[in-house]
């Protein structure tokens, strides 16, 4: 059994730490931290192969 931290959660932690560095305070800073946390989760999930971000962004395609 592996005890390593998944890349998804490492991405979330890194993004939240970056958010703390950029927070000016108040509700705007809270929303900024949530957005960066979500982006970090998506990057980590893409790196682990759990999620195909490009597939989600491209949609169904044409035709």
C-alpha positions in Angstrom: 0.0 0.0 0.0 1.4 3.4 -1.1 1.5 6.2 1.5 2.6 8.8 -1.0 0.5 11.9 -1.3 -1.4 12.0 -4.6 -0.4 14.7 -7.1 -3.9 16.0 -7.1 -3.7 17.1 -3.4 -0.2 18.4 -3.9 -1.6 20.6 -6.6 -4.3 21.9 -4.3 -1.9 22.7 -1.5 0.5 24.5 -3.8 -2.3 26.6 -5.4 -3.7 27.4 -1.9 -0.3 28.5 -0.7 0.0 30.8 -3.8 -3.5 32.1 -3.0 -2.3 33.0 0.5 0.6 34.9 -1.0 -1.8 36.9 -3.2 -4.7 37.5 -0.9 -5.5 41.1 -0.1 -8.2 40.1 2.4 -12.0 39.9 2.5 -14.4 38.0 0.3 -12.4 38.7 -2.8 -9.4 37.0 -1.4 -11.5 34.0 -0.3 -12.9 33.6 -3.8 -9.4 33.9 -5.3 -8.2 31.1 -3.0 -11.1 28.9 -4.1 -10.4 29.5 -7.8 -6.7 28.7 -7.4 -7.5 25.6 -5.3 -9.8 24.3 -8.1 -7.1 25.1 -10.7 -4.5 23.2 -8.7 -6.8 20.3 -8.3 -7.4 20.1 -12.1 -3.6 20.4 -12.8 -2.9 17.6 -10.3 -5.7 15.4 -11.7 -4.4 15.9 -15.2 -0.8 15.0 -14.1 -2.1 11.8 -12.4 -4.1 10.8 -15.5 -7.4 10.9 -13.6 -8.8 13.7 -15.7 -8.5 14.8 -19.3 -8.7 18.5 -19.1 -8.1 19.1 -22.8 -10.9 16.6 -23.6 -13.3 18.6 -21.3 -12.3 21.9 -22.9 -12.6 20.7 -26.5 -16.2 19.6 -26.0 -17.8 17.0 -28.3 -16.1 18.2 -31.4 -17.6 19.1 -34.8 -19.7 17.0 -37.1 
